[in-house]
């Protein structure tokens, strides 16, 4: 079995931002147990920025991107050093893998990442993955590792995605504010996974939160991968997740399986604007795989360039699809309602069906 385990900043750092070696040791112990049982493990670990902030003696996490990138470079080496020391206790070798969005969107980069990861696993190594915060373009970065973990799980054909956090799983309400909140142990594949109420905020030391984990869980489900959100400090959490034991909140895999590119379009890309369509166009897109044609467009909103990702909105205001534009917003706006035979040269569709994901009918 192949398991991707993602751990957040709050779970591997102390309240003052220092790397919690005990927490990393516990995670590595869990990974070593799985390895000894014949499983493959990939760790996706946050914490570089927090470790860099602590190393520099800063009072709080910086807000400007240049400083964030600088302290992530400072902290990343310290983070990997801690992992390597713990892996060595089990005679295991760790490997640092830093990724950015292009590694999942551009096919050549995607294949490089997949092949490298596969080779590391063949060599018996435990990859430790993080977003390349030090050099990532602000407009082209994820800002949290939950979606990266889901995309990686998709790309390498993982069996289970485990999202480790400082809570026991997903609750009916925030248990920190509502004493009547109860744990949701299981979410079926046909459940609206993102309909569960969740606070988008995190601990303040990281950049994720429960909302981003729910997005990652849905991404995993739409990859045909079972996922689990559970407390990082729970004993046996990885082994329990691998054996289908209910150790937190388990999300069942969906029978709908998307490619990594379509997952990125649907859940991970920055949305530049929206294209509003009539009922006929909506039916054409939801009934079967079709491209969106200018004839069905009624309005274009936002600063949209060729290659921008946009929401596709029905007349009722419902966002029912998301896609990557084949033409700019200006060209599309000038082509609204026009049939294919009346379009200018080089314009045939607004969004190609290969770059469009229907989120709901």
N, C-alpha and C positions, 0 to 999 in steps of 0.2 A: 504493500500500500504506500502511496505517496501523499505526504501531509505537508501543507503549507501552514506555518504557525506565525501569526503576526502579533507582536506585542507593542503596546503603546508606551509613550514617554512616561506617563504617570505610574506605570507598573514597573519600570526599571530605574527610576530615579527617586531620590529622597525628596522631602518637602523643600529642601533648600537647593534642589537641582543637581546634587551629586549623583554619580552613577551608583546604583544600589547593587553591589557585588553579590549580595545574598540572593536578590531576585534573579540576576543573570545566572548564578550558579544553579538555582532551582529550575530554571527553564532548560539549561543545558543538561541537567540530570534527567529531566523528562525526555529530552530529545535523544539522549544516549540510551535510555531504556527502549525507546522505539527502534533505534538503530540495532540494538542487540537482538530485537525480535524480528529483524529482517526488513524493517520498513525504511523508506527514504524520507528525510526531513529537510525542509527549506525554512529558514527563519527569516522573517521580514521584521526588522527592528528599527523602531524610532529611537530618539534619545540623543542624537548628535548635537542638535542645537542646545538642548538643555545642558548637556555635558560641557559644551563650549562656553556657555554663559557662566557656569560654575567655575570653570578653569580660569576665566578672566576676572572673576570676582565681581561680576555685574549684579546689581540689586534685583533686576528683573529682565525678562526676555525683551530684546530690542524689537522695535516696530518697523524700522526702515530696512528695506530688502538687502542693501549692501552689507549692513552689519550682521543681519541674520545669516547671510551666506558666508561671511567671514568666520563667525563663531561656529557655524556648522563644520567648516573645515578643521577648526581647532578641536572640536568635540568628536568628530568621526574617528580619528586615529585612537583616541582614548576609549571610545566605545568598542572598537574592534579588538583593541588590546585586551580589554576585559573579557570578551568572548573567547579569544584565543587561549587565554590563561585557563578558563574553565573547561574548554574542549580538551586541553592537554591532560587534565586530570583523568579523562576517559580514553586517552590515546586516540583522540579524534582530531581531525584537521578542519579548521574553518576557512572560509574564503569570502572576501569582501566583494560584493557586486553592487555597484551604484548605477541606478537607472534613471531615465527621464521619459516623458511621454512619447518622444520620437521612437523609442525602443518598442513601443506597442503599436504605433500607427504606421510607420514606414516599414514596409514588408522586409527589406533587406536587414534593417536593424533588428526587427522582430525575430528573424531567423537566426541572426547572430546570437541574440540573447538566449533563445531557446536552445541552440546547439551548445553554447557554453555551459548553460545550466545542466543540460543532460550529461555533458562530459564530466563536470564536477561530481555529479551523482554517481556516474560510472566509476570514478576514482575513489569513491567512498568518502567524499568530502561533504561537509555541511555548509551550504552557501548561506551567507548572512547578507540580506538585501536591504538597501535603503534608497530613498530618493536622493539624487545627486544635487542636494540643496546648494552646494558651493558654487555651481556654475549654471544652474537651471535658470532659464529665462522666466521672469516673473509672470508673463502671459502664458507660458507653456509648462507650468509646473502644477502638480496636483495639490501640494500643501499638506497632504496627509498620506499615510502609508496604507490605509484600509483599501482604497481602490487599487493601488499598486499590487497589493497582495491578491486581490480578486483577479486582476488581469494576468498576473503571473501564474496563478492557479489554473486559469483557462489555458494559457499558452503551453504549459508543461503537462497538461492532462492530469492534474491532481485529483485525488479521490476525496479529500477532505480539506476544507479551509477552516482553520481555527483562529478566531479573532479574540485575543486575550486582552482583558481590560481590568479595571478596578471595581467592577460590579459583577454580580452573580449571573447576569444575563439581561434579557429584555423584560421589563416589568409593565404592568398595565398602566402605571403612572410612575413618576419619579419617587422612589422610595425615600429619598432624602427629604422630601417635602410632604409626602402623603403616606401615613402609616398604614393605610389600607391597601397599598399597592401590593400586587402579587406577581410572582415570577411566571412568565409565559414559557412553558417547557418546550413547546413544539409548534412550529408554523408549517402548515402543509403547502405544497407547491402551488395550489390554486388560491391561496390566501393573498390578499393585496399586501405584500410584505412591507411596503412603505406607508401603509395606512396606520401602522402602529405609532402612537404618539411618542416622540423622543425629543429630548433636549439636545440642541445642536452644539451646546457648549461642552467643553471638556474640563480638565483640571486647571488649566491656565499654564501648565508646563509644556503641553503639547499643542497640536493643531487639529486634532480630530474631534471625537465626541461620539455619542451613541447614534446620532443621525447618520454620520458617515459610515458607521459599521452596518447600519441597516441597508444603506446603498450597496456596500460591498457584499452583504449577504444576498441581496437580490441579484447582483451581478454573478455571484457564484451559482445561484439557483438557475439562472438563465444560461449557465455554462454546463448544466447537468452535474453540478458538484454540490454535495452536501456541505453545509457550513454550520459552525457552532460559535456562539458568542458566550464566553464564560470568564470567570475570575482567574486571573493569572496565578494567584497564590494558592489556588485549590490543588491539593495533592492529587496527583494522577490525572490531571485535566487533559493532557495530550493523549495518554493511553485510553482514557475514557472516551474521548472524542473519536479516536480511531476505531474503537470497538462498538460505536453507536450507543454507548451509555449516555443517559441524559445527565450531562454535567453542567448544563446552563440552558441556553435557548438554542434548539436545533432547527435549522431551516432545511426542508426537504428539497432535493433537486427537482427541477422542472423538466418536462419532456421537450421544452423548447430550448434549443442550444444555439447560442450566438457565437460568432467568431470574435476574436479579441478586438478586431477593428470595429465591429458593430457595437461591442460592449463599450468601447471608448466613446463612440459617437453618442450612444444612448445615455451613458451615466458619468463619463469622466471628462468630456470636453467642455470647455467654456462656451456658453451659448451667447452668440452675438446678436441675435434678434429673433424675429418670428415671421413666418409666412402663414397667412390666413387663407383658408380654402373653402370652397362651397361644398354642399352636401354630396354632389356627384363625385367630386375629387376625393372626398373622404371615403366614400364607398369603394371607389376604384383602388385606393391604397390599402384598405382593410380587408377587402374580399379576397384578394390574391396579390402576389408580388407584382407591383407596377411602379413605374417611375412617376414622379409628380410633374405634370405638364403645366405650362403657363396658362393654358385655357381654364384650368380650375382654380387659379389664384385670384383672390379678391382684394388682398392688401399685403403690403410688405412693410415691416417695421424694423428699425435698427440700422446700424452701420454694418452692412453685410458685404463681405468680399467673396470672391470665388474661393471655395474651400472652407468658408465659415460654417460652423455648426449652428443650426437654427431649430427652434420649436416649430412644429406644424400644428396649427390651431384650427378647430372647426368653427362653424358659425355660432355655436353656443359658448365659445370661449374656452373649450376644453382642449388642453394639449394632449393630442392622441398619438403623436409621432415625433421623431427627431431625425434630422438628416444633415448631410453635408452638401452645401450648395454647389452646383456645377457652374453657375454664373453669378455675377455680382448682383447686389440688390438693385442698383440703378438700372441695369439691363433688364432684370426681371420686372421691375416696376413699369418699365416702358413696354413690356410684353404681356401685361396682365390681360387675361381674357382672349388672347389671340390664339388661333389654332396653329398647329405645326406648320401648315403650308404657308401661313402668313408671317412667320417669324423671320428675323434677319439671319443672314448666313452665320453659321457657327452656334446657333441657339436651337436646341431641340427639346430640352427638358430643364426643369428647375433643380430637381434632385433625382439622381439616378437610383434605381431600385436597389443597387448593390450598396448604396451609401445611405439607406433609409431604414429606420427601425420603427415598427408600429408598436407603441407602448400599450395600447388598449384599443378595442374596436370603436 
